[in-house]
Amino acid sequence: MEKSTIQAQQEERARIGLRASLVGLLVNALLAVSKIIAGSVSGSVSILADGLNNLSDTGSVLISWMSMHIARKPEDRDHPLGHGRFEYIGALAIAVVILYVGIDLLKSSINAIVHPHKPLFTWWIAAFTALGIPLKIFLYIYYKKRGKAYKLATLNAAAQDSFNDVLITSAVLIGLFLSHFWGLMVDGWLGLLVSCFILWSGFSLIRNTITLLVGGKPDKETGSKILAIISKHPQIKGIHDFVLHDYGPENMMASIHVEVDALTSLLDVHDVVDSIEQEVLQTLHLPITIHMDPVLPIDAPGQEVKQRIAQFLKEQDTPLSMHDFRIVPGKRVTKLIFDLVVPESFQDDQALIQRIASFAQSLDTRYECVIGIDRDYFAEQPDSEEHSGA
């Protein structure tokens, strides 16, 4: 896919995000004004706090709008890969706002428990309060649908914030009815319960967003699609060192090493690799850089040792593989240098390396293994029966 087409899709994504931010700004402003008025007239601390929460939501929307506006800026000399990660920064800022709201609601709830009072009740005050529930449900669905479809981190964060608001307003409304009809002062206890949920969601959002900024596990769905494209080419004998580089939503790059027959013409191999790069770009809108590693035939010098070690790895409880095997002879020792591919969750690295080194020395006491660990984040996880039968 040409760069202009990809840019057009990114522009469409930005327009969707900015339009969603405008809708959220209008809805939250309406709710903030109505609830602040209702809370002031009724003397209800919880209704007033809910209104101030909606007022803070307008700030979250502005943060979302600003981050998406900055993220759509093109690359420049200081940012050659664009500004896409500003969306993650915006999502982190919204998470901090959610955390602040949770702490503020927690303090208000504790105060309402210690000093309970019965607020003024009228049906129009209840109606103004209840208005926030359907509007916030609408915003939650609206944000969630667009955030998921266009991978907009700020809208996903705003969706969580809207869901939290549904719980807050519901708790406020329940407390209002219970105090008026049954004289039960549970407003503070309901607020305490909701504040704990909001604090948990805020911490979760912060943790997830920081992971995106720092660099977490690669997107398995995208990686699997790339591997499916590569697997269609029989000239590729193996793959390793597969990395996805995340520079913001819809702004990723990939790099991978592929193993090819060392006796195949370089021009033929290049033609295959070039077609893979073009297909990945056209179907996934993602540039990929492919490094070619030549693999010697099985009867080449040193390949017998390689095959013996490869068979040993396959016979492990968790079948393993290796790549980039080479032999470096020396006066006292002969080094066997290779990278070992292990599952993502594998933890017994050193013990495994020791077992492999012991096996290599059983073949020849001069062998000394130099092993690197390469974790596979994209392998399918087999169930226990398939695994035991491998």
Residue pairs with C-beta under 8 A, 6 or more apart in sequence:
1 281
1 282
1 285
6 285
9 250
9 285
10 72
10 250
10 251
11 72
13 150
13 151
13 152
13 249
13 250
14 68
14 69
14 71
14 72
16 146
16 150
16 152
17 64
17 68
17 146
17 150
17 152
17 154
17 155
18 65
18 68
18 69
20 142
20 143
20 146
20 152
20 155
20 158
21 61
21 62
21 64
21 65
21 68
21 154
22 65
23 139
23 142
24 57
24 61
24 64
24 139
24 143
24 158
24 162
25 58
25 61
25 62
25 65
27 135
27 138
27 139
28 54
28 55
28 57
28 58
28 61
28 139
29 58
30 135
31 51
31 54
31 57
31 131
31 132
31 135
31 136
32 51
32 52
32 54
32 55
32 57
32 58
33 51
34 51
34 128
34 131
35 47
35 48
35 50
35 51
35 54
35 128
35 129
35 132
36 48
36 51
36 52
36 55
37 51
37 128
38 44
38 47
38 51
38 124
38 125
38 128
38 129
39 45
39 46
39 47
39 48
39 49
39 50
39 51
40 48
41 120
41 125
42 119
42 120
42 121
42 122
42 125
43 117
43 119
43 120
44 119
44 120
44 125
44 172
44 176
44 187
45 108
45 111
45 112
45 119
45 187
46 108
46 112
46 119
46 171
46 172
46 175
46 176
46 187
46 191
47 119
47 125
47 129
47 172
47 176
49 104
49 105
49 108
49 191
50 129
50 132
50 165
50 168
50 169
50 172
52 104
53 101
53 104
53 105
53 165
53 168
54 132
54 165
56 97
56 100
56 101
57 97
57 161
57 162
57 165
59 97
60 93
60 94
60 97
60 98
60 157
60 158
60 161
61 158
63 90
63 93
63 94
63 97
63 154
64 90
64 94
64 154
64 155
64 157
64 158
66 90
67 86
67 87
67 89
67 90
67 91
67 93
67 154
68 86
68 87
68 90
68 152
68 154
70 83
70 86
71 82
71 83
71 84
71 85
71 86
71 87
71 90
71 248
72 83
73 82
73 83
74 82
75 81
75 82
75 83
81 247
81 251
81 253
82 247
82 248
82 251
83 248
84 247
84 248
84 249
84 250
84 251
85 212
85 213
85 247
85 248
86 248
87 152
87 153
87 154
87 248
87 249
88 153
88 209
88 212
88 213
88 248
89 213
90 153
90 154
90 157
91 153
91 154
91 156
91 157
91 205
91 209
91 212
92 205
92 206
92 209
92 210
92 213
94 154
94 157
94 158
94 161
94 205
95 157
95 202
95 205
95 206
95 209
96 202
96 206
97 161
98 157
98 160
98 161
98 164
98 198
98 201
98 202
98 205
99 199
99 202
99 203
99 206
101 164
101 198
101 202
102 195
102 196
102 198
102 199
102 201
102 202
103 195
103 199
105 168
105 191
105 194
105 195
105 198
106 191
106 192
106 195
106 196
106 199
108 191
109 188
109 189
109 190
109 191
109 192
109 194
109 195
110 188
110 192
111 188
112 185
112 187
112 188
112 191
113 188
113 189
113 192
114 188
116 185
116 187
116 188
117 185
118 179
118 180
118 183
118 185
119 176
119 179
119 187
121 176
121 179
121 180
125 176
126 173
126 176
126 177
129 169
129 172
129 173
129 176
130 169
130 173
132 165
132 166
132 169
133 166
133 169
133 170
133 173
136 162
136 163
136 165
136 166
136 169
137 162
137 166
139 158
139 159
139 162
140 159
140 162
140 163
140 166
143 155
143 156
143 158
143 159
143 162
144 155
144 156
144 159
146 152
146 155
147 153
147 154
147 155
147 156
147 158
147 159
148 156
150 249
150 250
151 249
151 250
152 249
153 209
153 212
153 249
157 205
157 209
160 201
160 205
163 201
164 194
164 197
164 198
164 201
167 194
167 197
167 198
168 191
168 194
168 198
171 187
171 190
171 191
171 193
171 194
172 187
172 190
172 191
174 186
174 190
175 186
175 187
175 190
175 191
176 187
178 184
178 186
178 187
179 185
179 186
179 187
212 246
215 246
217 344
217 377
218 243
218 244
218 246
218 377
218 378
219 244
219 246
219 252
220 377
220 378
222 244
222 252
222 284
222 286
223 242
223 244
223 254
223 377
223 378
224 378
225 283
225 284
226 242
226 254
226 256
226 280
226 284
226 286
226 288
227 239
227 242
227 378
229 276
229 279
229 280
229 283
230 236
230 239
230 256
230 258
230 276
233 272
233 275
233 276
235 260
235 261
235 264
235 268
235 269
235 272
236 258
236 259
236 260
236 272
236 276
237 258
237 259
237 260
237 261
237 295
238 258
238 259
238 295
238 321
238 323
239 256
239 257
239 258
239 259
240 256
240 257
240 259
240 293
240 323
240 324
240 339
240 341
240 374
241 255
241 256
241 257
241 291
241 339
241 374
242 254
242 255
242 256
242 257
242 377
242 378
243 254
243 255
243 256
244 252
244 253
244 254
245 252
245 253
245 254
245 255
246 252
247 253
250 285
252 286
253 286
253 287
253 288
253 289
254 280
254 286
254 287
254 288
254 289
255 288
255 289
255 290
255 291
256 288
256 289
256 290
256 291
257 290
257 291
257 292
257 293
257 323
257 324
258 273
258 290
258 291
258 292
258 293
259 293
259 294
259 295
259 323
260 269
260 272
260 292
260 293
260 294
260 295
261 294
261 295
261 297
262 294
262 295
262 296
262 297
263 297
269 292
270 292
273 290
273 292
276 288
276 290
277 287
277 288
277 289
277 290
280 286
280 287
280 288
281 287
281 288
293 323
293 324
296 302
296 303
297 303
298 307
302 326
302 327
305 327
305 336
305 363
305 367
306 325
306 338
308 363
309 322
309 325
309 336
309 338
309 356
309 359
309 360
310 321
310 322
312 356
312 359
313 319
313 320
313 321
313 322
313 340
313 356
314 320
314 321
316 352
318 342
318 343
318 346
318 387
319 390
320 340
320 341
320 342
320 352
321 340
321 341
322 338
322 339
322 340
322 341
323 338
323 339
323 341
323 374
324 337
324 338
324 339
325 336
325 337
325 338
326 337
326 338
327 334
327 335
327 336
327 337
328 334
328 335
328 337
332 366
333 366
333 367
333 368
334 364
334 366
334 367
334 368
335 368
335 369
335 370
336 360
336 367
336 368
336 369
336 370
337 369
337 370
337 371
338 369
338 370
338 371
338 372
339 371
339 372
339 373
339 374
340 352
340 353
340 356
340 371
340 372
340 373
340 374
341 374
341 375
341 376
342 349
342 352
342 373
342 374
342 375
342 376
343 375
343 376
343 379
343 381
344 375
344 376
344 377
344 379
346 352
346 375
349 373
353 369
353 371
356 369
356 371
357 368
357 369
357 371
360 367
360 368
360 369
361 367
382 390
